[in-house]
């Protein structure tokens, strides 16, 4: 029965991963641009993200506020992940794999 339902509606996990793969492609496309940033410029990205999140609209209603927060985080996610990936390459000499980016998104 479950197989039948999965064939009709699809696996929800696969849909989420497929959506995330589009974001990972965006992060990968940003990689050359972020590699050209100086250490100070890369560090400044964090301040940019904080400023964007500080300016986001808020609501007294918890559910609405969570939705607004998620929208703000989704807007900065590709650049934030590209920043972390580039910092990891520079500091640890290790590059995050695409699957690690997907895991980070779901955490």
C-alpha positions in Angstrom: 0.0 0.0 0.0 2.8 2.4 0.9 4.5 1.8 -2.4 1.3 2.6 -4.2 1.0 5.9 -2.4 4.7 6.8 -3.0 4.2 6.2 -6.7 1.2 8.6 -6.7 2.5 11.3 -4.4 6.2 10.8 -4.5 8.6 10.4 -1.7 8.5 13.7 0.4 12.2 13.2 1.4 13.2 13.0 -2.3 11.3 16.2 -3.0 13.1 18.0 -0.2 16.5 16.7 -1.4 15.7 17.7 -5.0 14.8 21.2 -3.8 18.1 21.4 -1.8 20.1 20.3 -4.8 19.0 23.5 -6.6 20.3 25.5 -3.7 23.6 23.5 -3.7 24.0 24.3 -7.4 23.6 28.0 -6.5 26.2 27.7 -3.7 28.6 25.9 -6.1 28.1 28.7 -8.7 29.1 31.3 -6.0 32.3 29.4 -5.2 34.6 31.2 -7.7 33.3 34.6 -6.6 33.9 33.8 -2.9 37.4 32.4 -3.6 38.4 35.9 -4.9 37.3 37.7 -1.7 40.0 38.7 0.8 39.9 37.3 4.3 38.5 40.6 5.6 35.8 40.7 2.9 34.9 37.1 3.7 34.8 37.9 7.4 32.5 41.0 6.6 30.0 38.7 5.0 28.9 37.5 8.5 28.2 41.1 9.5 26.1 41.5 6.3 24.1 38.4 7.2 23.5 39.7 10.8 22.4 43.1 9.4 19.9 41.4 7.0 18.5 39.3 9.8 18.3 42.2 12.2 16.2 44.2 9.6 13.8 41.4 8.9 10.1 42.0 9.6 8.8 40.5 12.8 5.4 39.5 14.2 4.0 39.0 17.7 2.3 35.9 16.4 4.8 33.0 16.9 3.9 31.1 13.7 4.0 34.2 11.5 7.3 35.3 13.1 8.8 31.8 12.4 7.6 32.1 8.8 9.2 35.5 8.4 12.4 34.2 10.0 12.6 31.3 7.6 12.0 33.5 4.6 14.9 35.8 5.8 17.2 32.8 6.4 16.3 31.3 3.0 17.4 34.5 1.3 20.9 34.5 2.8 21.4 30.7 2.8 23.3 30.3 -0.4 25.7 33.1 0.4 26.0 32.0 4.0 26.9 28.4 3.0 29.3 29.7 0.3 31.0 31.8 3.0 31.3 28.8 5.4 32.6 26.6 2.6 35.3 29.1 1.6 36.3 29.7 5.2 36.7 26.0 5.7 38.9 25.8 2.6 41.1 28.6 3.9 41.3 27.7 7.6 41.1 23.9 7.6 42.2 23.2 4.0 39.0 21.2 3.6 36.1 21.8 1.3 32.6 20.9 2.4 31.1 18.3 0.1 27.6 18.9 -1.4 26.1 16.2 0.8 27.4 18.0 3.8 25.7 21.2 2.7 22.5 19.3 2.4 22.9 17.9 5.9 23.6 21.4 7.2 20.5 22.7 5.7 18.3 20.0 7.3 20.0 20.5 10.7 
